[in-house]
Amino acid sequence: MTRTSQQECRSILERLAQIMLEKTDDEHYITMPEIMKALATYEVTADRKSIYNDLRDLEKLGIEVEGEPVGK
């Protein structure tokens, strides 16, 4: 992975962490479309699968992420 790619990944993780911390808590959740829309405000585009991978990475970094499959 090039340095630019690493910086982009780090930036995406930082934005995703920021969104999760600002928009969620024990009583409020955020849906995948809402996450994608929030990322778009930072000019970040990512597909659903990539975001799920990024959420797992945030968990590895110690940020608690809880989720439920919806619509299955």
Distance bins in CASP14 RR format, pairs under 12 A and 6 or more apart:
PFRMAT RR
TARGET T0000
AUTHOR 0000-0000-0000
RMODE 2
METHOD distances of the structure
MODEL  1
1 7 0 0 0 0 1 0 0 0 0 0 0
1 8 0 0 0 0 1 0 0 0 0 0 0
1 9 1 0 0 1 0 0 0 0 0 0 0
1 10 0 0 0 0 0 1 0 0 0 0 0
2 8 0 0 0 0 1 0 0 0 0 0 0
2 9 0 0 0 0 0 1 0 0 0 0 0
3 9 0 0 0 0 0 1 0 0 0 0 0
3 10 0 0 0 0 0 1 0 0 0 0 0
4 10 0 0 0 0 0 1 0 0 0 0 0
4 11 0 0 0 0 0 1 0 0 0 0 0
5 11 0 0 0 0 0 1 0 0 0 0 0
5 12 0 0 0 0 0 1 0 0 0 0 0
6 12 0 0 0 0 0 1 0 0 0 0 0
6 13 0 0 0 0 0 1 0 0 0 0 0
7 13 0 0 0 0 0 1 0 0 0 0 0
7 14 0 0 0 0 0 1 0 0 0 0 0
8 14 0 0 0 0 0 1 0 0 0 0 0
8 15 0 0 0 0 0 1 0 0 0 0 0
8 42 0 0 0 0 0 1 0 0 0 0 0
8 43 0 0 0 0 0 1 0 0 0 0 0
8 44 0 0 0 0 1 0 0 0 0 0 0
8 45 0 0 0 0 0 1 0 0 0 0 0
8 46 0 0 0 0 0 1 0 0 0 0 0
8 50 0 0 0 0 0 1 0 0 0 0 0
8 54 0 0 0 0 0 1 0 0 0 0 0
9 15 0 0 0 0 0 1 0 0 0 0 0
9 16 0 0 0 0 0 1 0 0 0 0 0
9 44 0 0 0 0 0 1 0 0 0 0 0
9 46 0 0 0 0 0 1 0 0 0 0 0
9 50 0 0 0 0 1 0 0 0 0 0 0
9 53 0 0 0 0 0 1 0 0 0 0 0
9 54 0 0 0 0 1 0 0 0 0 0 0
9 57 0 0 0 0 1 0 0 0 0 0 0
9 58 0 0 0 0 0 1 0 0 0 0 0
10 16 0 0 0 0 0 1 0 0 0 0 0
10 17 0 0 0 0 0 1 0 0 0 0 0
10 44 0 0 0 0 0 1 0 0 0 0 0
10 54 0 0 0 0 0 1 0 0 0 0 0
10 57 0 0 0 0 0 1 0 0 0 0 0
10 58 0 0 0 0 0 1 0 0 0 0 0
10 61 0 0 0 0 0 1 0 0 0 0 0
11 17 0 0 0 0 0 1 0 0 0 0 0
11 18 0 0 0 0 0 1 0 0 0 0 0
11 39 0 0 0 0 0 1 0 0 0 0 0
11 42 0 0 0 0 1 0 0 0 0 0 0
11 43 0 0 0 0 0 1 0 0 0 0 0
11 44 1 0 0 1 0 0 0 0 0 0 0
11 46 0 0 0 0 0 1 0 0 0 0 0
11 54 0 0 0 0 0 1 0 0 0 0 0
12 18 0 0 0 0 0 1 0 0 0 0 0
12 19 0 0 0 0 0 1 0 0 0 0 0
12 35 0 0 0 0 0 1 0 0 0 0 0
12 36 0 0 0 0 0 1 0 0 0 0 0
12 38 0 0 0 0 0 1 0 0 0 0 0
12 39 1 0 0 1 0 0 0 0 0 0 0
12 42 0 0 0 0 1 0 0 0 0 0 0
12 43 0 0 0 0 0 1 0 0 0 0 0
12 44 1 0 1 0 0 0 0 0 0 0 0
12 45 0 0 0 0 1 0 0 0 0 0 0
12 46 1 0 0 1 0 0 0 0 0 0 0
12 47 0 0 0 0 0 1 0 0 0 0 0
12 50 0 0 0 0 1 0 0 0 0 0 0
12 51 0 0 0 0 1 0 0 0 0 0 0
12 53 0 0 0 0 0 1 0 0 0 0 0
12 54 1 0 0 1 0 0 0 0 0 0 0
12 55 0 0 0 0 0 1 0 0 0 0 0
12 57 0 0 0 0 1 0 0 0 0 0 0
12 58 0 0 0 0 0 1 0 0 0 0 0
13 19 0 0 0 0 0 1 0 0 0 0 0
13 20 0 0 0 0 0 1 0 0 0 0 0
13 39 0 0 0 0 0 1 0 0 0 0 0
13 44 0 0 0 0 0 1 0 0 0 0 0
13 46 0 0 0 0 0 1 0 0 0 0 0
13 50 0 0 0 0 0 1 0 0 0 0 0
13 51 0 0 0 0 0 1 0 0 0 0 0
13 53 0 0 0 0 0 1 0 0 0 0 0
13 54 1 0 1 0 0 0 0 0 0 0 0
13 55 0 0 0 0 1 0 0 0 0 0 0
13 56 0 0 0 0 0 1 0 0 0 0 0
13 57 1 0 0 1 0 0 0 0 0 0 0
13 58 1 0 0 1 0 0 0 0 0 0 0
13 59 0 0 0 0 0 1 0 0 0 0 0
13 60 0 0 0 0 0 1 0 0 0 0 0
13 61 1 0 0 1 0 0 0 0 0 0 0
13 62 0 0 0 0 0 1 0 0 0 0 0
13 63 0 0 0 0 1 0 0 0 0 0 0
13 65 0 0 0 0 0 1 0 0 0 0 0
14 20 0 0 0 0 0 1 0 0 0 0 0
14 21 0 0 0 0 0 1 0 0 0 0 0
14 39 0 0 0 0 0 1 0 0 0 0 0
14 42 0 0 0 0 1 0 0 0 0 0 0
14 44 0 0 0 0 0 1 0 0 0 0 0
14 54 0 0 0 0 0 1 0 0 0 0 0
14 57 0 0 0 0 0 1 0 0 0 0 0
14 58 0 0 0 0 1 0 0 0 0 0 0
14 61 0 0 0 0 0 1 0 0 0 0 0
14 63 0 0 0 0 0 1 0 0 0 0 0
15 21 0 0 0 0 0 1 0 0 0 0 0
15 22 0 0 0 0 0 1 0 0 0 0 0
15 23 0 0 0 0 0 1 0 0 0 0 0
15 35 0 0 0 0 0 1 0 0 0 0 0
15 36 0 0 0 0 0 1 0 0 0 0 0
15 38 0 0 0 0 1 0 0 0 0 0 0
15 39 1 0 0 1 0 0 0 0 0 0 0
15 40 0 0 0 0 0 1 0 0 0 0 0
15 41 0 0 0 0 1 0 0 0 0 0 0
15 42 1 0 1 0 0 0 0 0 0 0 0
15 43 0 0 0 0 1 0 0 0 0 0 0
15 44 1 0 1 0 0 0 0 0 0 0 0
15 45 0 0 0 0 0 1 0 0 0 0 0
15 46 0 0 0 0 1 0 0 0 0 0 0
15 51 0 0 0 0 0 1 0 0 0 0 0
15 54 0 0 0 0 1 0 0 0 0 0 0
15 58 0 0 0 0 0 1 0 0 0 0 0
16 22 0 0 0 0 0 1 0 0 0 0 0
16 23 0 0 0 0 0 1 0 0 0 0 0
16 24 0 0 0 0 0 1 0 0 0 0 0
16 30 0 0 0 0 0 1 0 0 0 0 0
16 32 0 0 0 0 0 1 0 0 0 0 0
16 35 1 0 0 1 0 0 0 0 0 0 0
16 36 0 0 0 0 0 1 0 0 0 0 0
16 38 0 0 0 0 1 0 0 0 0 0 0
16 39 1 0 0 1 0 0 0 0 0 0 0
16 42 0 0 0 0 1 0 0 0 0 0 0
16 44 0 0 0 0 1 0 0 0 0 0 0
16 46 0 0 0 0 1 0 0 0 0 0 0
16 50 0 0 0 0 0 1 0 0 0 0 0
16 51 1 0 0 1 0 0 0 0 0 0 0
16 52 0 0 0 0 0 1 0 0 0 0 0
16 53 0 0 0 0 0 1 0 0 0 0 0
16 54 1 0 1 0 0 0 0 0 0 0 0
16 55 1 0 0 1 0 0 0 0 0 0 0
16 56 0 0 0 0 0 1 0 0 0 0 0
16 57 0 0 0 0 1 0 0 0 0 0 0
16 58 1 0 0 1 0 0 0 0 0 0 0
16 59 0 0 0 0 0 1 0 0 0 0 0
16 61 0 0 0 0 0 1 0 0 0 0 0
16 63 0 0 0 0 1 0 0 0 0 0 0
16 65 0 0 0 0 1 0 0 0 0 0 0
17 23 0 0 0 0 0 1 0 0 0 0 0
17 24 0 0 0 0 0 1 0 0 0 0 0
17 35 0 0 0 0 0 1 0 0 0 0 0
17 38 0 0 0 0 0 1 0 0 0 0 0
17 39 0 0 0 0 0 1 0 0 0 0 0
17 42 0 0 0 0 0 1 0 0 0 0 0
17 54 0 0 0 0 1 0 0 0 0 0 0
17 55 0 0 0 0 1 0 0 0 0 0 0
17 57 0 0 0 0 1 0 0 0 0 0 0
17 58 1 0 1 0 0 0 0 0 0 0 0
17 59 0 0 0 0 0 1 0 0 0 0 0
17 61 1 0 0 1 0 0 0 0 0 0 0
17 62 0 0 0 0 1 0 0 0 0 0 0
17 63 1 0 1 0 0 0 0 0 0 0 0
17 64 0 0 0 0 0 1 0 0 0 0 0
17 65 0 0 0 0 1 0 0 0 0 0 0
18 24 0 0 0 0 0 1 0 0 0 0 0
18 35 0 0 0 0 0 1 0 0 0 0 0
18 38 0 0 0 0 1 0 0 0 0 0 0
18 39 0 0 0 0 0 1 0 0 0 0 0
18 41 0 0 0 0 0 1 0 0 0 0 0
18 42 0 0 0 0 1 0 0 0 0 0 0
18 44 0 0 0 0 0 1 0 0 0 0 0
18 58 0 0 0 0 0 1 0 0 0 0 0
18 63 0 0 0 0 0 1 0 0 0 0 0
19 30 1 0 0 1 0 0 0 0 0 0 0
19 31 0 0 0 0 0 1 0 0 0 0 0
19 32 0 0 0 0 0 1 0 0 0 0 0
19 34 0 0 0 0 1 0 0 0 0 0 0
19 35 1 0 0 1 0 0 0 0 0 0 0
19 36 0 0 0 0 0 1 0 0 0 0 0
19 37 0 0 0 0 1 0 0 0 0 0 0
19 38 1 0 1 0 0 0 0 0 0 0 0
19 39 1 0 0 1 0 0 0 0 0 0 0
19 40 0 0 0 0 0 1 0 0 0 0 0
19 41 0 0 0 0 1 0 0 0 0 0 0
19 42 0 0 0 0 1 0 0 0 0 0 0
19 44 0 0 0 0 1 0 0 0 0 0 0
19 46 0 0 0 0 0 1 0 0 0 0 0
19 51 0 0 0 0 0 1 0 0 0 0 0
19 54 0 0 0 0 0 1 0 0 0 0 0
19 55 0 0 0 0 0 1 0 0 0 0 0
19 58 0 0 0 0 0 1 0 0 0 0 0
19 63 0 0 0 0 0 1 0 0 0 0 0
19 65 0 0 0 0 0 1 0 0 0 0 0
20 28 0 0 0 0 0 1 0 0 0 0 0
20 29 0 0 0 0 0 1 0 0 0 0 0
20 30 1 0 0 1 0 0 0 0 0 0 0
20 34 0 0 0 0 0 1 0 0 0 0 0
20 35 0 0 0 0 1 0 0 0 0 0 0
20 38 0 0 0 0 1 0 0 0 0 0 0
20 39 0 0 0 0 0 1 0 0 0 0 0
20 51 0 0 0 0 0 1 0 0 0 0 0
20 54 0 0 0 0 0 1 0 0 0 0 0
20 55 1 0 0 1 0 0 0 0 0 0 0
20 58 1 0 0 1 0 0 0 0 0 0 0
20 59 0 0 0 0 0 1 0 0 0 0 0
20 61 0 0 0 0 0 1 0 0 0 0 0
20 62 0 0 0 0 0 1 0 0 0 0 0
20 63 1 0 0 1 0 0 0 0 0 0 0
20 64 0 0 0 0 1 0 0 0 0 0 0
20 65 1 0 0 1 0 0 0 0 0 0 0
20 66 0 0 0 0 0 1 0 0 0 0 0
20 67 0 0 0 0 0 1 0 0 0 0 0
21 28 0 0 0 0 0 1 0 0 0 0 0
21 30 0 0 0 0 0 1 0 0 0 0 0
21 38 0 0 0 0 0 1 0 0 0 0 0
21 58 0 0 0 0 1 0 0 0 0 0 0
21 63 1 0 0 1 0 0 0 0 0 0 0
21 64 0 0 0 0 0 1 0 0 0 0 0
21 65 0 0 0 0 0 1 0 0 0 0 0
22 28 0 0 0 0 0 1 0 0 0 0 0
22 30 0 0 0 0 1 0 0 0 0 0 0
22 34 0 0 0 0 0 1 0 0 0 0 0
22 35 0 0 0 0 0 1 0 0 0 0 0
22 38 0 0 0 0 1 0 0 0 0 0 0
22 41 0 0 0 0 0 1 0 0 0 0 0
23 29 0 0 0 0 1 0 0 0 0 0 0
23 30 1 0 1 0 0 0 0 0 0 0 0
23 31 0 0 0 0 0 1 0 0 0 0 0
23 34 1 0 0 1 0 0 0 0 0 0 0
23 35 0 0 0 0 1 0 0 0 0 0 0
23 37 0 0 0 0 0 1 0 0 0 0 0
23 38 1 0 0 1 0 0 0 0 0 0 0
23 39 0 0 0 0 0 1 0 0 0 0 0
23 41 0 0 0 0 0 1 0 0 0 0 0
24 30 1 0 1 0 0 0 0 0 0 0 0
24 31 0 0 0 0 0 1 0 0 0 0 0
24 34 0 0 0 0 1 0 0 0 0 0 0
24 35 0 0 0 0 1 0 0 0 0 0 0
24 38 0 0 0 0 0 1 0 0 0 0 0
24 55 0 0 0 0 0 1 0 0 0 0 0
24 58 0 0 0 0 0 1 0 0 0 0 0
24 63 0 0 0 0 0 1 0 0 0 0 0
24 64 0 0 0 0 1 0 0 0 0 0 0
24 65 0 0 0 0 1 0 0 0 0 0 0
24 66 0 0 0 0 1 0 0 0 0 0 0
24 67 0 0 0 0 0 1 0 0 0 0 0
25 64 0 0 0 0 0 1 0 0 0 0 0
25 66 0 0 0 0 0 1 0 0 0 0 0
26 64 0 0 0 0 0 1 0 0 0 0 0
26 66 0 0 0 0 1 0 0 0 0 0 0
28 34 0 0 0 0 0 1 0 0 0 0 0
28 66 0 0 0 0 0 1 0 0 0 0 0
29 35 0 0 0 0 0 1 0 0 0 0 0
29 65 0 0 0 0 0 1 0 0 0 0 0
29 66 0 0 0 0 1 0 0 0 0 0 0
29 67 1 0 0 1 0 0 0 0 0 0 0
29 68 0 0 0 0 1 0 0 0 0 0 0
29 70 0 0 0 0 1 0 0 0 0 0 0
30 36 0 0 0 0 0 1 0 0 0 0 0
30 37 0 0 0 0 1 0 0 0 0 0 0
30 38 1 0 0 1 0 0 0 0 0 0 0
30 39 0 0 0 0 0 1 0 0 0 0 0
30 51 0 0 0 0 0 1 0 0 0 0 0
30 55 0 0 0 0 0 1 0 0 0 0 0
30 65 0 0 0 0 0 1 0 0 0 0 0
30 66 0 0 0 0 0 1 0 0 0 0 0
30 67 0 0 0 0 1 0 0 0 0 0 0
30 68 0 0 0 0 0 1 0 0 0 0 0
30 70 0 0 0 0 0 1 0 0 0 0 0
31 37 0 0 0 0 1 0 0 0 0 0 0
31 38 0 0 0 0 0 1 0 0 0 0 0
31 48 0 0 0 0 0 1 0 0 0 0 0
31 51 0 0 0 0 0 1 0 0 0 0 0
31 67 0 0 0 0 0 1 0 0 0 0 0
31 68 0 0 0 0 0 1 0 0 0 0 0
31 69 0 0 0 0 0 1 0 0 0 0 0
31 70 1 0 0 1 0 0 0 0 0 0 0
31 71 0 0 0 0 0 1 0 0 0 0 0
32 38 0 0 0 0 0 1 0 0 0 0 0
32 39 0 0 0 0 0 1 0 0 0 0 0
32 46 0 0 0 0 0 1 0 0 0 0 0
32 47 0 0 0 0 0 1 0 0 0 0 0
32 48 1 0 1 0 0 0 0 0 0 0 0
32 49 0 0 0 0 0 1 0 0 0 0 0
32 50 0 0 0 0 0 1 0 0 0 0 0
32 51 1 0 0 1 0 0 0 0 0 0 0
32 52 0 0 0 0 1 0 0 0 0 0 0
32 54 0 0 0 0 0 1 0 0 0 0 0
32 55 0 0 0 0 1 0 0 0 0 0 0
32 67 0 0 0 0 0 1 0 0 0 0 0
32 68 0 0 0 0 0 1 0 0 0 0 0
32 69 0 0 0 0 0 1 0 0 0 0 0
32 70 0 0 0 0 1 0 0 0 0 0 0
32 71 0 0 0 0 0 1 0 0 0 0 0
33 39 0 0 0 0 0 1 0 0 0 0 0
33 40 0 0 0 0 0 1 0 0 0 0 0
33 48 0 0 0 0 1 0 0 0 0 0 0
33 51 0 0 0 0 0 1 0 0 0 0 0
33 70 0 0 0 0 0 1 0 0 0 0 0
34 40 0 0 0 0 0 1 0 0 0 0 0
34 41 0 0 0 0 0 1 0 0 0 0 0
34 51 0 0 0 0 0 1 0 0 0 0 0
34 70 0 0 0 0 0 1 0 0 0 0 0
35 41 0 0 0 0 0 1 0 0 0 0 0
35 42 0 0 0 0 0 1 0 0 0 0 0
35 44 0 0 0 0 0 1 0 0 0 0 0
35 45 0 0 0 0 0 1 0 0 0 0 0
35 46 0 0 0 0 1 0 0 0 0 0 0
35 47 0 0 0 0 0 1 0 0 0 0 0
35 48 0 0 0 0 1 0 0 0 0 0 0
35 50 0 0 0 0 0 1 0 0 0 0 0
35 51 1 0 1 0 0 0 0 0 0 0 0
35 52 0 0 0 0 1 0 0 0 0 0 0
35 54 0 0 0 0 1 0 0 0 0 0 0
35 55 0 0 0 0 1 0 0 0 0 0 0
35 58 0 0 0 0 0 1 0 0 0 0 0
35 65 0 0 0 0 0 1 0 0 0 0 0
35 67 0 0 0 0 0 1 0 0 0 0 0
36 42 0 0 0 0 0 1 0 0 0 0 0
36 44 0 0 0 0 1 0 0 0 0 0 0
36 45 0 0 0 0 1 0 0 0 0 0 0
36 46 1 0 0 1 0 0 0 0 0 0 0
36 47 0 0 0 0 1 0 0 0 0 0 0
36 48 1 0 0 1 0 0 0 0 0 0 0
36 49 0 0 0 0 0 1 0 0 0 0 0
36 50 0 0 0 0 0 1 0 0 0 0 0
36 51 1 0 0 1 0 0 0 0 0 0 0
36 52 0 0 0 0 0 1 0 0 0 0 0
36 54 0 0 0 0 0 1 0 0 0 0 0
37 44 0 0 0 0 0 1 0 0 0 0 0
37 45 0 0 0 0 0 1 0 0 0 0 0
37 46 0 0 0 0 0 1 0 0 0 0 0
37 51 0 0 0 0 0 1 0 0 0 0 0
38 44 0 0 0 0 1 0 0 0 0 0 0
38 45 0 0 0 0 0 1 0 0 0 0 0
38 46 0 0 0 0 0 1 0 0 0 0 0
38 51 0 0 0 0 0 1 0 0 0 0 0
39 45 1 0 0 1 0 0 0 0 0 0 0
39 46 1 0 0 1 0 0 0 0 0 0 0
39 47 0 0 0 0 0 1 0 0 0 0 0
39 48 0 0 0 0 0 1 0 0 0 0 0
39 50 0 0 0 0 0 1 0 0 0 0 0
39 51 1 0 0 1 0 0 0 0 0 0 0
39 54 0 0 0 0 1 0 0 0 0 0 0
39 55 0 0 0 0 0 1 0 0 0 0 0
40 46 0 0 0 0 1 0 0 0 0 0 0
40 51 0 0 0 0 0 1 0 0 0 0 0
44 50 0 0 0 0 0 1 0 0 0 0 0
44 51 0 0 0 0 1 0 0 0 0 0 0
44 54 0 0 0 0 0 1 0 0 0 0 0
45 51 0 0 0 0 0 1 0 0 0 0 0
46 52 0 0 0 0 1 0 0 0 0 0 0
46 53 0 0 0 0 1 0 0 0 0 0 0
46 54 1 0 0 1 0 0 0 0 0 0 0
46 55 0 0 0 0 0 1 0 0 0 0 0
47 53 0 0 0 0 1 0 0 0 0 0 0
47 54 0 0 0 0 0 1 0 0 0 0 0
48 54 0 0 0 0 0 1 0 0 0 0 0
48 55 0 0 0 0 0 1 0 0 0 0 0
48 70 0 0 0 0 0 1 0 0 0 0 0
49 55 0 0 0 0 0 1 0 0 0 0 0
49 56 0 0 0 0 0 1 0 0 0 0 0
50 56 0 0 0 0 0 1 0 0 0 0 0
50 57 0 0 0 0 0 1 0 0 0 0 0
51 57 0 0 0 0 0 1 0 0 0 0 0
51 58 0 0 0 0 0 1 0 0 0 0 0
51 65 0 0 0 0 0 1 0 0 0 0 0
52 58 0 0 0 0 0 1 0 0 0 0 0
52 59 0 0 0 0 0 1 0 0 0 0 0
52 65 0 0 0 0 1 0 0 0 0 0 0
52 67 0 0 0 0 1 0 0 0 0 0 0
52 69 0 0 0 0 0 1 0 0 0 0 0
53 59 0 0 0 0 0 1 0 0 0 0 0
53 60 0 0 0 0 0 1 0 0 0 0 0
53 65 0 0 0 0 0 1 0 0 0 0 0
54 60 0 0 0 0 0 1 0 0 0 0 0
54 61 0 0 0 0 0 1 0 0 0 0 0
54 63 0 0 0 0 0 1 0 0 0 0 0
54 65 0 0 0 0 1 0 0 0 0 0 0
55 61 0 0 0 0 0 1 0 0 0 0 0
55 62 0 0 0 0 0 1 0 0 0 0 0
55 63 0 0 0 0 1 0 0 0 0 0 0
55 64 0 0 0 0 0 1 0 0 0 0 0
55 65 1 0 1 0 0 0 0 0 0 0 0
55 66 0 0 0 0 1 0 0 0 0 0 0
55 67 0 0 0 0 1 0 0 0 0 0 0
56 62 0 0 0 0 0 1 0 0 0 0 0
56 63 0 0 0 0 0 1 0 0 0 0 0
56 65 1 0 0 1 0 0 0 0 0 0 0
56 67 0 0 0 0 0 1 0 0 0 0 0
57 63 0 0 0 0 1 0 0 0 0 0 0
57 65 0 0 0 0 1 0 0 0 0 0 0
58 64 0 0 0 0 1 0 0 0 0 0 0
58 65 1 0 1 0 0 0 0 0 0 0 0
58 66 0 0 0 0 0 1 0 0 0 0 0
59 65 1 0 1 0 0 0 0 0 0 0 0
59 66 0 0 0 0 1 0 0 0 0 0 0
59 67 0 0 0 0 0 1 0 0 0 0 0
END
